[in-house]
């Protein structure tokens, strides 16, 4: 970026900063929702909560269904066809 371009686009710096932050927040939210390791950890927590009585069978089943749906929506690891 040249000096003139840098000076001309300086007023847009706050907007670029907000966009950058929004992208980071989006990436982290996506990771927490769809990362297989996070989902597996949550499945274990649901199983423990069911065993301890914190969740009813129906609540645990609903939670597990949602977690498995998220896990399956990612497809095979690496994003390609698994042979």
Jmol script that loads the backbone (N, CA, C; Angstrom):
load data "model"
ATOM      1  N   UNK A   1       0.847  -1.157   0.000  1.00  0.00           N
ATOM      2  CA  UNK A   1       0.000   0.000   0.000  1.00  0.00           C
ATOM      3  C   UNK A   1       0.899   1.228   0.000  1.00  0.00           C
ATOM      4  N   UNK A   2       0.641   2.103  -0.936  1.00  0.00           N
ATOM      5  CA  UNK A   2       1.441   3.309  -1.037  1.00  0.00           C
ATOM      6  C   UNK A   2       1.033   4.349  -0.013  1.00  0.00           C
ATOM      7  N   UNK A   3       1.839   5.405   0.083  1.00  0.00           N
ATOM      8  CA  UNK A   3       1.589   6.473   1.044  1.00  0.00           C
ATOM      9  C   UNK A   3       0.242   7.140   0.770  1.00  0.00           C
ATOM     10  N   UNK A   4      -0.005   7.484  -0.497  1.00  0.00           N
ATOM     11  CA  UNK A   4      -1.254   8.155  -0.843  1.00  0.00           C
ATOM     12  C   UNK A   4      -2.460   7.261  -0.543  1.00  0.00           C
ATOM     13  N   UNK A   5      -2.376   5.995  -0.921  1.00  0.00           N
ATOM     14  CA  UNK A   5      -3.478   5.065  -0.676  1.00  0.00           C
ATOM     15  C   UNK A   5      -3.709   4.904   0.824  1.00  0.00           C
ATOM     16  N   UNK A   6      -2.629   4.812   1.567  1.00  0.00           N
ATOM     17  CA  UNK A   6      -2.739   4.679   3.014  1.00  0.00           C
ATOM     18  C   UNK A   6      -3.419   5.873   3.646  1.00  0.00           C
ATOM     19  N   UNK A   7      -3.058   7.078   3.199  1.00  0.00           N
ATOM     20  CA  UNK A   7      -3.673   8.287   3.732  1.00  0.00           C
ATOM     21  C   UNK A   7      -5.129   8.415   3.293  1.00  0.00           C
ATOM     22  N   UNK A   8      -5.406   8.056   2.053  1.00  0.00           N
ATOM     23  CA  UNK A   8      -6.761   8.184   1.525  1.00  0.00           C
ATOM     24  C   UNK A   8      -7.728   7.204   2.199  1.00  0.00           C
ATOM     25  N   UNK A   9      -7.233   6.036   2.567  1.00  0.00           N
ATOM     26  CA  UNK A   9      -8.109   5.031   3.177  1.00  0.00           C
ATOM     27  C   UNK A   9      -8.042   5.032   4.708  1.00  0.00           C
ATOM     28  N   UNK A  10      -7.290   5.949   5.290  1.00  0.00           N
ATOM     29  CA  UNK A  10      -7.161   6.022   6.748  1.00  0.00           C
ATOM     30  C   UNK A  10      -8.512   6.155   7.451  1.00  0.00           C
ATOM     31  N   UNK A  11      -9.444   6.941   6.937  1.00  0.00           N
ATOM     32  CA  UNK A  11     -10.745   7.032   7.620  1.00  0.00           C
ATOM     33  C   UNK A  11     -11.489   5.693   7.693  1.00  0.00           C
ATOM     34  N   UNK A  12     -11.151   4.745   6.849  1.00  0.00           N
ATOM     35  CA  UNK A  12     -11.813   3.435   6.870  1.00  0.00           C
ATOM     36  C   UNK A  12     -11.190   2.467   7.873  1.00  0.00           C
ATOM     37  N   UNK A  13     -10.105   2.871   8.521  1.00  0.00           N
ATOM     38  CA  UNK A  13      -9.408   1.976   9.447  1.00  0.00           C
ATOM     39  C   UNK A  13     -10.322   1.442  10.552  1.00  0.00           C
ATOM     40  N   UNK A  14     -11.157   2.263  11.178  1.00  0.00           N
ATOM     41  CA  UNK A  14     -12.045   1.702  12.211  1.00  0.00           C
ATOM     42  C   UNK A  14     -13.000   0.646  11.652  1.00  0.00           C
ATOM     43  N   UNK A  15     -13.495   0.855  10.437  1.00  0.00           N
ATOM     44  CA  UNK A  15     -14.392  -0.116   9.823  1.00  0.00           C
ATOM     45  C   UNK A  15     -13.654  -1.420   9.570  1.00  0.00           C
ATOM     46  N   UNK A  16     -12.437  -1.334   9.063  1.00  0.00           N
ATOM     47  CA  UNK A  16     -11.652  -2.550   8.828  1.00  0.00           C
ATOM     48  C   UNK A  16     -11.372  -3.278  10.136  1.00  0.00           C
ATOM     49  N   UNK A  17     -11.146  -2.511  11.212  1.00  0.00           N
ATOM     50  CA  UNK A  17     -10.927  -3.125  12.521  1.00  0.00           C
ATOM     51  C   UNK A  17     -12.150  -3.869  13.016  1.00  0.00           C
ATOM     52  N   UNK A  18     -13.321  -3.271  12.850  1.00  0.00           N
ATOM     53  CA  UNK A  18     -14.564  -3.913  13.271  1.00  0.00           C
ATOM     54  C   UNK A  18     -14.813  -5.169  12.442  1.00  0.00           C
ATOM     55  N   UNK A  19     -14.549  -5.104  11.148  1.00  0.00           N
ATOM     56  CA  UNK A  19     -14.729  -6.271  10.280  1.00  0.00           C
ATOM     57  C   UNK A  19     -13.778  -7.383  10.712  1.00  0.00           C
ATOM     58  N   UNK A  20     -12.542  -7.044  11.020  1.00  0.00           N
ATOM     59  CA  UNK A  20     -11.562  -8.034  11.452  1.00  0.00           C
ATOM     60  C   UNK A  20     -12.034  -8.722  12.739  1.00  0.00           C
ATOM     61  N   UNK A  21     -12.526  -7.921  13.700  1.00  0.00           N
ATOM     62  CA  UNK A  21     -13.009  -8.486  14.960  1.00  0.00           C
ATOM     63  C   UNK A  21     -14.214  -9.385  14.705  1.00  0.00           C
ATOM     64  N   UNK A  22     -15.128  -8.949  13.853  1.00  0.00           N
ATOM     65  CA  UNK A  22     -16.312  -9.757  13.543  1.00  0.00           C
ATOM     66  C   UNK A  22     -15.914 -11.085  12.913  1.00  0.00           C
ATOM     67  N   UNK A  23     -14.907 -11.073  12.052  1.00  0.00           N
ATOM     68  CA  UNK A  23     -14.441 -12.319  11.434  1.00  0.00           C
ATOM     69  C   UNK A  23     -13.853 -13.251  12.479  1.00  0.00           C
ATOM     70  N   UNK A  24     -13.090 -12.722  13.438  1.00  0.00           N
ATOM     71  CA  UNK A  24     -12.513 -13.555  14.497  1.00  0.00           C
ATOM     72  C   UNK A  24     -13.620 -14.164  15.361  1.00  0.00           C
ATOM     73  N   UNK A  25     -14.629 -13.361  15.695  1.00  0.00           N
ATOM     74  CA  UNK A  25     -15.744 -13.865  16.505  1.00  0.00           C
ATOM     75  C   UNK A  25     -16.480 -14.960  15.750  1.00  0.00           C
ATOM     76  N   UNK A  26     -16.717 -14.753  14.464  1.00  0.00           N
ATOM     77  CA  UNK A  26     -17.392 -15.760  13.641  1.00  0.00           C
ATOM     78  C   UNK A  26     -16.592 -17.058  13.611  1.00  0.00           C
ATOM     79  N   UNK A  27     -15.287 -16.947  13.394  1.00  0.00           N
ATOM     80  CA  UNK A  27     -14.434 -18.138  13.335  1.00  0.00           C
ATOM     81  C   UNK A  27     -14.472 -18.918  14.645  1.00  0.00           C
ATOM     82  N   UNK A  28     -14.414 -18.215  15.776  1.00  0.00           N
ATOM     83  CA  UNK A  28     -14.428 -18.893  17.072  1.00  0.00           C
ATOM     84  C   UNK A  28     -15.790 -19.532  17.340  1.00  0.00           C
ATOM     85  N   UNK A  29     -16.859 -18.835  17.004  1.00  0.00           N
ATOM     86  CA  UNK A  29     -18.202 -19.399  17.195  1.00  0.00           C
ATOM     87  C   UNK A  29     -18.366 -20.654  16.345  1.00  0.00           C
ATOM     88  N   UNK A  30     -17.904 -20.609  15.115  1.00  0.00           N
ATOM     89  CA  UNK A  30     -17.993 -21.776  14.234  1.00  0.00           C
ATOM     90  C   UNK A  30     -17.172 -22.930  14.799  1.00  0.00           C
ATOM     91  N   UNK A  31     -15.994 -22.626  15.318  1.00  0.00           N
ATOM     92  CA  UNK A  31     -15.153 -23.672  15.898  1.00  0.00           C
ATOM     93  C   UNK A  31     -15.854 -24.319  17.083  1.00  0.00           C
ATOM     94  N   UNK A  32     -16.447 -23.502  17.965  1.00  0.00           N
ATOM     95  CA  UNK A  32     -17.105 -24.052  19.144  1.00  0.00           C
ATOM     96  C   UNK A  32     -18.342 -24.862  18.781  1.00  0.00           C
ATOM     97  N   UNK A  33     -19.026 -24.488  17.707  1.00  0.00           N
ATOM     98  CA  UNK A  33     -20.231 -25.211  17.314  1.00  0.00           C
ATOM     99  C   UNK A  33     -19.931 -26.494  16.555  1.00  0.00           C
ATOM    100  N   UNK A  34     -18.881 -26.507  15.738  1.00  0.00           N
ATOM    101  CA  UNK A  34     -18.687 -27.613  14.807  1.00  0.00           C
ATOM    102  C   UNK A  34     -17.377 -28.377  14.960  1.00  0.00           C
ATOM    103  N   UNK A  35     -16.514 -27.985  15.877  1.00  0.00           N
ATOM    104  CA  UNK A  35     -15.260 -28.713  16.078  1.00  0.00           C
ATOM    105  C   UNK A  35     -15.586 -30.081  16.671  1.00  0.00           C
ATOM    106  N   UNK A  36     -15.168 -31.164  16.002  1.00  0.00           N
ATOM    107  CA  UNK A  36     -15.492 -32.513  16.498  1.00  0.00           C
ATOM    108  C   UNK A  36     -15.033 -32.768  17.932  1.00  0.00           C
ATOM    109  N   UNK A  37     -13.900 -32.242  18.314  1.00  0.00           N
ATOM    110  CA  UNK A  37     -13.408 -32.462  19.683  1.00  0.00           C
ATOM    111  C   UNK A  37     -14.299 -31.766  20.703  1.00  0.00           C
ATOM    112  N   UNK A  38     -14.747 -30.546  20.384  1.00  0.00           N
ATOM    113  CA  UNK A  38     -15.648 -29.819  21.284  1.00  0.00           C
ATOM    114  C   UNK A  38     -16.976 -30.560  21.400  1.00  0.00           C
ATOM    115  N   UNK A  39     -17.483 -31.078  20.287  1.00  0.00           N
ATOM    116  CA  UNK A  39     -18.751 -31.810  20.297  1.00  0.00           C
ATOM    117  C   UNK A  39     -18.618 -33.093  21.111  1.00  0.00           C
ATOM    118  N   UNK A  40     -17.527 -33.823  20.938  1.00  0.00           N
ATOM    119  CA  UNK A  40     -17.320 -35.060  21.702  1.00  0.00           C
ATOM    120  C   UNK A  40     -17.237 -34.763  23.199  1.00  0.00           C
ATOM    121  N   UNK A  41     -16.557 -33.671  23.550  1.00  0.00           N
ATOM    122  CA  UNK A  41     -16.467 -33.259  24.957  1.00  0.00           C
ATOM    123  C   UNK A  41     -17.861 -32.972  25.514  1.00  0.00           C
ATOM    124  N   UNK A  42     -18.672 -32.277  24.742  1.00  0.00           N
ATOM    125  CA  UNK A  42     -20.031 -31.940  25.180  1.00  0.00           C
ATOM    126  C   UNK A  42     -20.893 -33.203  25.306  1.00  0.00           C
ATOM    127  N   UNK A  43     -20.709 -34.164  24.393  1.00  0.00           N
ATOM    128  CA  UNK A  43     -21.442 -35.437  24.510  1.00  0.00           C
ATOM    129  C   UNK A  43     -21.105 -36.147  25.816  1.00  0.00           C
ATOM    130  N   UNK A  44     -19.839 -36.108  26.200  1.00  0.00           N
ATOM    131  CA  UNK A  44     -19.426 -36.716  27.465  1.00  0.00           C
ATOM    132  C   UNK A  44     -20.064 -35.984  28.644  1.00  0.00           C
ATOM    133  N   UNK A  45     -20.129 -34.647  28.558  1.00  0.00           N
ATOM    134  CA  UNK A  45     -20.742 -33.873  29.627  1.00  0.00           C
ATOM    135  C   UNK A  45     -22.237 -34.194  29.751  1.00  0.00           C
ATOM    136  N   UNK A  46     -22.912 -34.372  28.618  1.00  0.00           N
ATOM    137  CA  UNK A  46     -24.329 -34.718  28.630  1.00  0.00           C
ATOM    138  C   UNK A  46     -24.523 -36.089  29.270  1.00  0.00           C
ATOM    139  N   UNK A  47     -23.661 -37.044  28.930  1.00  0.00           N
ATOM    140  CA  UNK A  47     -23.765 -38.388  29.513  1.00  0.00           C
ATOM    141  C   UNK A  47     -23.577 -38.337  31.024  1.00  0.00           C
ATOM    142  N   UNK A  48     -22.611 -37.555  31.488  1.00  0.00           N
ATOM    143  CA  UNK A  48     -22.378 -37.423  32.927  1.00  0.00           C
ATOM    144  C   UNK A  48     -23.566 -36.757  33.617  1.00  0.00           C
ATOM    145  N   UNK A  49     -24.133 -35.723  32.962  1.00  0.00           N
ATOM    146  CA  UNK A  49     -25.290 -35.029  33.536  1.00  0.00           C
ATOM    147  C   UNK A  49     -26.499 -35.959  33.612  1.00  0.00           C
ATOM    148  N   UNK A  50     -26.656 -36.826  32.627  1.00  0.00           N
ATOM    149  CA  UNK A  50     -27.752 -37.802  32.639  1.00  0.00           C
ATOM    150  C   UNK A  50     -27.557 -38.773  33.805  1.00  0.00           C
ATOM    151  N   UNK A  51     -26.329 -39.270  33.956  1.00  0.00           N
ATOM    152  CA  UNK A  51     -26.047 -40.240  35.017  1.00  0.00           C
ATOM    153  C   UNK A  51     -26.242 -39.639  36.403  1.00  0.00           C
ATOM    154  N   UNK A  52     -25.897 -38.359  36.546  1.00  0.00           N
ATOM    155  CA  UNK A  52     -26.024 -37.718  37.861  1.00  0.00           C
ATOM    156  C   UNK A  52     -27.432 -37.207  38.130  1.00  0.00           C
ATOM    157  N   UNK A  53     -28.299 -37.259  37.123  1.00  0.00           N
ATOM    158  CA  UNK A  53     -29.674 -36.825  37.312  1.00  0.00           C
ATOM    159  C   UNK A  53     -29.909 -35.354  37.016  1.00  0.00           C
ATOM    160  N   UNK A  54     -28.878 -34.646  36.561  1.00  0.00           N
ATOM    161  CA  UNK A  54     -29.037 -33.225  36.225  1.00  0.00           C
ATOM    162  C   UNK A  54     -29.929 -33.038  34.998  1.00  0.00           C
ATOM    163  N   UNK A  55     -29.912 -34.019  34.090  1.00  0.00           N
ATOM    164  CA  UNK A  55     -30.749 -33.981  32.894  1.00  0.00           C
ATOM    165  C   UNK A  55     -31.656 -35.198  32.884  1.00  0.00           C
ATOM    166  N   UNK A  56     -32.882 -35.004  32.417  1.00  0.00           N
ATOM    167  CA  UNK A  56     -33.778 -36.142  32.234  1.00  0.00           C
ATOM    168  C   UNK A  56     -33.353 -36.878  30.972  1.00  0.00           C
ATOM    169  N   UNK A  57     -33.905 -38.069  30.784  1.00  0.00           N
ATOM    170  CA  UNK A  57     -33.601 -38.843  29.570  1.00  0.00           C
ATOM    171  C   UNK A  57     -33.992 -38.069  28.315  1.00  0.00           C
ATOM    172  N   UNK A  58     -35.150 -37.398  28.362  1.00  0.00           N
ATOM    173  CA  UNK A  58     -35.613 -36.648  27.189  1.00  0.00           C
ATOM    174  C   UNK A  58     -34.707 -35.467  26.883  1.00  0.00           C
ATOM    175  N   UNK A  59     -34.311 -34.729  27.919  1.00  0.00           N
ATOM    176  CA  UNK A  59     -33.421 -33.582  27.719  1.00  0.00           C
ATOM    177  C   UNK A  59     -32.075 -34.034  27.161  1.00  0.00           C
ATOM    178  N   UNK A  60     -31.554 -35.098  27.725  1.00  0.00           N
ATOM    179  CA  UNK A  60     -30.269 -35.613  27.269  1.00  0.00           C
ATOM    180  C   UNK A  60     -30.367 -36.103  25.827  1.00  0.00           C
ATOM    181  N   UNK A  61     -31.463 -36.774  25.491  1.00  0.00           N
ATOM    182  CA  UNK A  61     -31.642 -37.275  24.123  1.00  0.00           C
ATOM    183  C   UNK A  61     -31.716 -36.122  23.126  1.00  0.00           C
ATOM    184  N   UNK A  62     -32.441 -35.064  23.486  1.00  0.00           N
ATOM    185  CA  UNK A  62     -32.518 -33.895  22.596  1.00  0.00           C
ATOM    186  C   UNK A  62     -31.145 -33.264  22.390  1.00  0.00           C
ATOM    187  N   UNK A  63     -30.415 -33.108  23.480  1.00  0.00           N
ATOM    188  CA  UNK A  63     -29.076 -32.510  23.407  1.00  0.00           C
ATOM    189  C   UNK A  63     -28.145 -33.380  22.566  1.00  0.00           C
ATOM    190  N   UNK A  64     -28.183 -34.682  22.785  1.00  0.00           N
ATOM    191  CA  UNK A  64     -27.340 -35.589  22.023  1.00  0.00           C
ATOM    192  C   UNK A  64     -27.699 -35.572  20.540  1.00  0.00           C
ATOM    193  N   UNK A  65     -28.999 -35.535  20.234  1.00  0.00           N
ATOM    194  CA  UNK A  65     -29.427 -35.471  18.825  1.00  0.00           C
ATOM    195  C   UNK A  65     -28.862 -34.231  18.141  1.00  0.00           C
ATOM    196  N   UNK A  66     -28.933 -33.099  18.822  1.00  0.00           N
ATOM    197  CA  UNK A  66     -28.417 -31.850  18.248  1.00  0.00           C
ATOM    198  C   UNK A  66     -26.896 -31.936  18.049  1.00  0.00           C
ATOM    199  N   UNK A  67     -26.193 -32.476  19.022  1.00  0.00           N
ATOM    200  CA  UNK A  67     -24.732 -32.587  18.914  1.00  0.00           C
ATOM    201  C   UNK A  67     -24.332 -33.533  17.791  1.00  0.00           C
ATOM    202  N   UNK A  68     -25.020 -34.659  17.679  1.00  0.00           N
ATOM    203  CA  UNK A  68     -24.706 -35.614  16.613  1.00  0.00           C
ATOM    204  C   UNK A  68     -25.022 -34.999  15.250  1.00  0.00           C
ATOM    205  N   UNK A  69     -26.124 -34.236  15.164  1.00  0.00           N
ATOM    206  CA  UNK A  69     -26.470 -33.564  13.905  1.00  0.00           C
ATOM    207  C   UNK A  69     -25.345 -32.609  13.480  1.00  0.00           C
ATOM    208  N   UNK A  70     -24.839 -31.846  14.458  1.00  0.00           N
ATOM    209  CA  UNK A  70     -23.725 -30.930  14.142  1.00  0.00           C
ATOM    210  C   UNK A  70     -22.483 -31.695  13.720  1.00  0.00           C
ATOM    211  N   UNK A  71     -22.215 -32.787  14.415  1.00  0.00           N
ATOM    212  CA  UNK A  71     -21.036 -33.594  14.095  1.00  0.00           C
ATOM    213  C   UNK A  71     -21.143 -34.185  12.698  1.00  0.00           C
ATOM    214  N   UNK A  72     -22.316 -34.693  12.344  1.00  0.00           N
ATOM    215  CA  UNK A  72     -22.513 -35.317  11.034  1.00  0.00           C
ATOM    216  C   UNK A  72     -22.572 -34.281   9.900  1.00  0.00           C
ATOM    217  N   UNK A  73     -22.954 -33.064  10.199  1.00  0.00           N
ATOM    218  CA  UNK A  73     -23.070 -32.043   9.159  1.00  0.00           C
ATOM    219  C   UNK A  73     -21.709 -31.650   8.595  1.00  0.00           C
ATOM    220  N   UNK A  74     -20.658 -31.997   9.292  1.00  0.00           N
ATOM    221  CA  UNK A  74     -19.312 -31.650   8.834  1.00  0.00           C
ATOM    222  C   UNK A  74     -18.791 -32.591   7.761  1.00  0.00           C
ATOM    223  N   UNK A  75     -19.382 -33.763   7.614  1.00  0.00           N
ATOM    224  CA  UNK A  75     -18.894 -34.721   6.643  1.00  0.00           C
ATOM    225  C   UNK A  75     -17.630 -35.398   7.146  1.00  0.00           C
ATOM    226  N   UNK A  76     -16.963 -36.150   6.269  1.00  0.00           N
ATOM    227  CA  UNK A  76     -15.761 -36.861   6.700  1.00  0.00           C
ATOM    228  C   UNK A  76     -14.612 -35.889   6.988  1.00  0.00           C
ATOM    229  N   UNK A  77     -13.683 -36.293   7.859  1.00  0.00           N
ATOM    230  CA  UNK A  77     -12.529 -35.436   8.165  1.00  0.00           C
ATOM    231  C   UNK A  77     -11.772 -35.097   6.882  1.00  0.00           C
ATOM    232  N   UNK A  78     -11.305 -33.889   6.790  1.00  0.00           N
ATOM    233  CA  UNK A  78     -10.548 -33.471   5.611  1.00  0.00           C
ATOM    234  C   UNK A  78     -11.440 -32.929   4.515  1.00  0.00           C
ATOM    235  N   UNK A  79     -12.747 -33.046   4.649  1.00  0.00           N
ATOM    236  CA  UNK A  79     -13.688 -32.477   3.713  1.00  0.00           C
ATOM    237  C   UNK A  79     -13.864 -33.236   2.404  1.00  0.00           C
ATOM    238  N   UNK A  80     -13.182 -34.337   2.228  1.00  0.00           N
ATOM    239  CA  UNK A  80     -13.305 -35.079   0.982  1.00  0.00           C
ATOM    240  C   UNK A  80     -14.104 -36.348   1.172  1.00  0.00           C
ATOM    241  N   UNK A  81     -14.189 -37.120   0.130  1.00  0.00           N
ATOM    242  CA  UNK A  81     -14.882 -38.400   0.221  1.00  0.00           C
ATOM    243  C   UNK A  81     -13.976 -39.407   0.894  1.00  0.00           C
ATOM    244  N   UNK A  82     -14.547 -40.145   1.804  1.00  0.00           N
ATOM    245  CA  UNK A  82     -13.774 -41.156   2.510  1.00  0.00           C
ATOM    246  C   UNK A  82     -13.913 -42.476   1.763  1.00  0.00           C
ATOM    247  N   UNK A  83     -12.796 -43.081   1.437  1.00  0.00           N
ATOM    248  CA  UNK A  83     -12.824 -44.326   0.663  1.00  0.00           C
ATOM    249  C   UNK A  83     -12.313 -45.458   1.515  1.00  0.00           C
TER     250      UNK A  83
END
end "model"
wireframe off; spacefill off
backbone 0.3
color backbone group
